[in-house]
Amino acid sequence: MTIDHKIPRSEGGTDLFESLSVLCGTCNSMKGMGTSAELQAKLESG
């Protein structure tokens, strides 16, 4: 499990608790520098 920023810090995300989420390593790799919404769209599209 990894700690991830819902919005990457490079895109203005913060280190505040509400800006963080827990992802498995595979999902974190899939998300890359994208947002949580972009990851969700990738997962839903298959």
C-alpha positions as CSV (number, residue, x, y, z in Angstrom):
1,M,0.0,0.0,0.0
2,T,1.2,3.5,-0.8
3,I,0.2,7.0,0.3
4,D,-0.8,9.1,-2.7
5,H,-1.8,12.7,-3.4
6,K,-5.3,12.9,-4.9
7,I,-4.1,15.9,-6.9
8,P,-0.3,15.8,-7.6
9,R,1.7,18.4,-5.8
10,S,3.1,19.5,-9.2
11,E,-0.6,20.4,-10.0
12,G,-1.2,22.3,-6.8
13,G,-2.0,19.4,-4.5
14,T,-1.1,19.7,-0.8
15,D,0.2,17.3,1.9
16,L,-3.0,17.9,4.0
17,F,-4.7,14.7,5.3
18,E,-7.8,15.3,3.1
19,S,-5.6,15.6,0.0
20,L,-4.1,12.1,0.5
21,S,-5.4,8.6,-0.3
22,V,-4.1,5.0,0.1
23,L,-3.5,3.1,-3.1
24,C,-2.1,-0.3,-3.9
25,G,1.2,-0.1,-5.7
26,T,-0.4,-1.2,-9.0
27,C,-3.0,1.6,-8.9
28,N,-0.4,4.2,-7.8
29,S,1.7,3.2,-10.9
30,M,-1.4,3.4,-13.2
31,K,-2.3,6.9,-11.7
32,G,1.2,8.2,-12.3
33,M,1.1,12.0,-12.3
34,G,-2.7,12.1,-13.0
35,T,-5.5,12.9,-10.6
36,S,-7.7,10.5,-8.7
37,A,-10.5,11.3,-11.2
38,E,-8.3,10.3,-14.1
39,L,-7.4,7.0,-12.4
40,Q,-11.0,6.3,-11.8
41,A,-11.8,6.9,-15.5
42,K,-9.0,4.5,-16.5
43,L,-10.2,1.8,-14.2
44,E,-13.9,2.2,-15.3
45,S,-12.9,2.0,-19.0
46,G,-11.1,-1.2,-18.5
